[in-house]
Amino acid sequence: LGGKDMAIQYVGILAIPMMFGSLAIPNALMVTIFGPTFAGTGSVLIGLGIYHILNTYDTVISSFIDGIDRPDYTTKATTLALLARVGLIITSISQFGIIGIVASVVISHAIHLGVVQYFLLSHFGHAVFPLGIIIQVISGAVMWTVVANLPTVIEITNWFSLIVVVGIGA
């Protein structure tokens, strides 16, 4: 952690806006990209957006831990996350279907990220959460505000209108 978390600040540069975009117009994205049979599946896209952020940060931090020759830490984190994922999927799939699976994956990745952050805290005295990430989240929230309100002005009915709304958000 000698570089003061420099690399980790930028790994979510695309993942964070993608997640906020999925929060802003999830159903419009799903229907426009995959067709009308995917109407109402926006919550799956939101879950996958959250998963992508967790996985992005988790992958970098886990690689760092492996790089300091402590693969035992990532193995322990992976084992806990896998146990949580299996348990959550088994208990939630019958009640929530695909949303239960997506939620189980998101929660298990959050557990994995939390465990590797704990290992960083115990090994180096602090977890990794630089200011750059907070700034990106604030920027994503501003983008969400704009994009979430655009469909009242620009109705998303085809690829062109979707690209216009996403472009304005970008």
N, C-alpha and C positions, 0 to 999 in steps of 0.2 A: 504494500500500500504506500510505497514511497512516492509514487506519482500523484498522490493526493486525489485518488479516485478519478483521474482525468479521463480514462477510456470509458468508464461506466457512465459518464455524463452524457455521452452521445449515442450509446447503443439503442436507445429508444426513440431516436429522432424521427423515425417513420412509424414505429409501433404506437406511440402515444397519439398522434393525430388520427391514425387509422381507428383506434379505439373510440376516440371522441366522435369521429365521423359515423361509426357504427351506432353510437348512442343517439346521434342526432336524427338520422333517417334510416333506421334499420330495415323496416319493411319495404320502403321504396327501393333500397339497394337490392334486397333479395328478389323482389318481383321483377325489377328491371333486368337484373343480371340472369336470373334463373327461370323466370316466367311466373305466371299466375298461380301455379300449383304450390309455390313457396310463400304465398301470402300468409302472414301471421307467424312467420318463422324468424322475425327480426331478433327475438330474444336469443336465438341460437347464435346469430352473428355478434350480438353484444357479448355473449359469453366467450366466443372465440377471440374477440378483440381484447378482452381482459386476459385471456389465456396467453395471447401473443406477447403482451407486455411482460407478464410474469416469466414466461419462458425466455424471452430475450435477456432480461436481467439475470435470471437464474443460470443460463448457459454461460454467460461471461464470468459470473462469480464462481461457478463450479469449476470452470477451466482454470481460473486463478488458483483455487484451492488445490486442484490437481497439480498445477505448476509449482507449488511450494512443497510438492511431494507429500501431500496428505490426502490421498485418494480414499482413505478410510472415512474421512469426514463426508465426502460426497456419497460414498456407499451407504453410510448410515442415513443420510438425508433421503437418498433414493429409496431405501428400504421402508422408512417411515411413510414417505409419500405414496409408495406403492400399496402399502397396507391400508392407508387411508382411502386411496382411490378405489380399491377393490371393495372395501367395506361400504363406502358411500354409494358406489354403483349398485351393489347388491340391494341395499336398503332403499334406494331412491328410484330405480328404473321402473318398477311396477306402478309407482304412484305418479311420477313426473315424466316418464318416457325420455325422449331425447334431451329435454331440458335438465333432467336429473343426471344424465351422463355428462353433459357439458359442465354443469355445476360441480360435479364430482371431480372432473379433470381440473377445473379452475381451483377448487379448494385444495386438491392434492399438490398442485404446483405452488400455491401460496404456502403450504406447509413446507415444501422443499426449499423454497426461497427463504422462509423464516429460519429454517434449521441451518442453512449455509451462512446466513447472516449472523446467527448465534455463534457459529464456529469462528467467524471473523472477529466478532466481539470478544470471544474468549481468547483467541490467539493474538490479536493485535490491539485490543482495547477499545475498538469502535467498529460499528457496522458501517456498511457503505450506503450512503444516501446523500449524494452531493447536491448542492444548491441548483445545479443545472437541471436536475430532474424536476425540481419544484417549479422552476421557470417554464419548462416544457409543458408541465401539467396546467399551469395557469394559461399559457398560450393555447393549449388544447381546449380549455374551458371557454375561452373567448371565441375560438373557432366554432365550438359546439353551439354557442349562443347565436351566432350568425347563421350557421347552417340549419339549425333546428327551426328557425323562424322563416327561412327562405321559401319553403314550400307554400306558405300563405301568399307569396307574391309570384313565385315561379312553380307551377304545378309540375311534379315529376311524373311524366307520362311516357317518356321514351329515353333512349340513350343520350340524345342531345341535351335534353333538359337536365338529366342526371349529371352529365359532364359539366354543364354550366354551374349547377349548384355546388358540385364538388370543387370546381375551379375557383369559384368565389371563396369558398372556405379555405382553400389552399392559399 
